[in-house]
Amino acid sequence: MNISSSFNISSSALTAQRLRMDVISSNIANAETTRATVENGEAVPYKRKMVVLETSKSSFKDMLQAQMEGKSVQQGVIASSIQEDTAPLKPVYNPTHPDANAEGYVYMPNVDITKEMVDLMGASRSYEANVTALNASKAMVMKALEIGK
């Protein structure tokens, strides 16, 4: 493990959390969008999106082999995909809405603003924690460089 591994791990987490915050912001911005896409000639409401995060896929054997050969192994977290939430759309009775069906119901996006705000707070706190870890790593490297003076 080299000295820059902690920087790589923290930076991958910062990138992943930033993507999470961007997707959550998109969900909040489209919470009332009833015409996000068109499928089979019909307007379809926006569907909530979620980021799937995974650790870098490195087995212990691969990491050990790479370290013995003096190679670096990608460590940290990656955003493997952005998936649509499969929760059903919310029917709202509003017969005056231009997208209302024959019964007067409009299908609204499956975005819950409260849930999105909680997710946003979690992503923001995780981002802050990784900034703190990055700054701590930087401080340790600076102290190590001062030893040689």
C-alpha positions as CSV (number, residue, x, y, z in Angstrom):
1,M,0.0,0.0,0.0
2,N,1.6,3.3,-1.0
3,I,1.1,6.7,0.4
4,S,-1.4,7.8,-2.2
5,S,-3.9,5.0,-1.6
6,S,-5.8,7.0,1.0
7,F,-6.1,9.9,-1.5
8,N,-7.4,7.5,-4.2
9,I,-10.0,6.0,-1.8
10,S,-11.2,9.3,-0.5
11,S,-11.4,10.8,-4.0
12,S,-13.4,7.9,-5.4
13,A,-15.8,8.3,-2.5
14,L,-16.1,12.1,-3.2
15,T,-16.9,11.4,-6.8
16,A,-19.5,8.8,-5.9
17,Q,-21.2,11.0,-3.3
18,R,-21.2,13.9,-5.7
19,L,-23.0,11.8,-8.3
20,R,-25.5,10.7,-5.7
21,M,-26.2,14.4,-4.8
22,D,-26.6,15.2,-8.6
23,V,-29.1,12.4,-9.0
24,I,-31.0,13.3,-5.9
25,S,-31.2,16.9,-7.1
26,S,-32.6,15.7,-10.4
27,N,-35.2,13.7,-8.6
28,I,-36.3,16.7,-6.5
29,A,-36.3,19.0,-9.6
30,N,-38.6,16.5,-11.5
31,A,-40.9,15.7,-8.6
32,E,-43.9,17.2,-10.5
33,T,-42.8,16.3,-14.1
34,T,-45.7,14.4,-15.7
35,R,-44.1,14.3,-19.2
36,A,-40.5,13.1,-18.8
37,T,-40.4,10.6,-21.7
38,V,-42.7,9.4,-24.5
39,E,-43.3,5.6,-24.8
40,N,-45.6,4.3,-27.5
41,G,-46.9,7.8,-28.2
42,E,-47.9,8.4,-24.6
43,A,-46.2,10.8,-22.1
44,V,-44.7,9.0,-19.2
45,P,-44.1,10.7,-15.8
46,Y,-40.6,11.0,-14.4
47,K,-39.4,7.9,-12.5
48,R,-37.1,8.3,-9.4
49,K,-33.5,7.4,-10.0
50,M,-31.1,5.8,-7.6
51,V,-27.3,5.4,-7.7
52,V,-25.9,2.0,-7.0
53,L,-22.5,2.1,-5.3
54,E,-20.1,-0.8,-5.0
55,T,-16.6,-1.3,-3.7
56,S,-13.9,-1.8,-6.3
57,K,-13.8,-5.4,-7.2
58,S,-10.4,-6.6,-6.0
59,S,-10.1,-10.0,-4.3
60,F,-7.6,-10.5,-1.5
61,K,-5.6,-12.7,-3.8
62,D,-5.4,-10.0,-6.5
63,M,-4.4,-7.3,-4.1
64,L,-1.7,-9.5,-2.5
65,Q,-0.3,-10.4,-5.9
66,A,-0.3,-6.8,-7.1
67,Q,1.4,-5.7,-3.9
68,M,4.1,-8.4,-4.2
69,E,4.7,-7.2,-7.8
70,G,4.8,-3.5,-6.7
71,K,1.7,-2.6,-8.7
72,S,-1.1,-0.4,-7.4
73,V,-4.7,-1.8,-7.2
74,Q,-7.7,0.4,-7.6
75,Q,-9.4,0.8,-4.2
76,G,-12.4,2.7,-3.1
77,V,-16.0,2.9,-4.3
78,I,-17.5,3.2,-7.8
79,A,-20.9,4.0,-9.0
80,S,-21.9,0.8,-10.9
81,S,-25.2,2.1,-12.3
82,I,-28.1,4.5,-12.0
83,Q,-31.3,2.6,-11.8
84,E,-35.0,3.7,-12.0
85,D,-37.1,3.0,-8.9
86,T,-39.7,0.4,-9.5
87,A,-42.2,1.8,-7.1
88,P,-45.6,2.6,-8.7
89,L,-46.5,6.1,-9.9
90,K,-48.8,8.1,-7.6
91,P,-52.3,8.6,-9.0
92,V,-53.7,12.1,-8.0
93,Y,-57.2,13.2,-8.7
94,N,-57.1,16.4,-10.7
95,P,-59.5,16.4,-13.7
96,T,-58.4,19.9,-14.8
97,H,-54.8,18.8,-15.4
98,P,-53.9,18.4,-19.1
99,D,-52.5,14.9,-18.5
100,A,-55.5,13.6,-16.6
101,N,-57.0,10.3,-17.8
102,A,-60.7,9.7,-18.5
103,E,-61.4,9.2,-14.8
104,G,-59.6,12.5,-13.9
105,Y,-56.5,11.0,-12.4
106,V,-53.0,12.2,-13.2
107,Y,-50.1,9.9,-12.6
108,M,-47.4,11.8,-10.8
109,P,-43.7,10.7,-10.3
110,N,-42.8,8.3,-7.6
111,V,-40.5,10.9,-5.9
112,D,-41.0,11.5,-2.2
113,I,-39.4,14.9,-1.4
114,T,-38.9,13.9,2.3
115,K,-37.1,10.7,1.3
116,E,-35.0,12.6,-1.2
117,M,-34.0,15.3,1.4
118,V,-32.9,12.5,3.9
119,D,-30.9,10.9,1.1
120,L,-29.4,14.2,0.2
121,M,-28.4,14.9,3.8
122,G,-26.8,11.4,4.0
123,A,-24.8,12.0,0.8
124,S,-23.8,15.4,2.0
125,R,-22.5,14.1,5.4
126,S,-20.7,11.3,3.6
127,Y,-19.1,13.8,1.3
128,E,-18.0,15.9,4.3
129,A,-16.6,12.9,6.1
130,N,-14.5,12.0,3.0
131,V,-13.2,15.6,2.8
132,T,-12.2,15.3,6.4
133,A,-10.4,12.0,5.8
134,L,-8.7,13.5,2.7
135,N,-7.5,16.5,4.8
136,A,-6.3,14.2,7.6
137,S,-4.2,12.2,5.0
138,K,-2.8,15.4,3.6
139,A,-1.8,16.6,7.1
140,M,-0.1,13.2,7.8
141,V,1.9,13.4,4.6
142,M,2.9,17.0,5.4
143,K,4.1,16.0,8.8
144,A,6.0,13.1,7.4
145,L,7.8,15.5,5.0
146,E,8.7,17.8,7.9
147,I,10.5,14.9,9.6
148,G,13.3,15.1,7.1
149,K,14.1,18.8,7.8
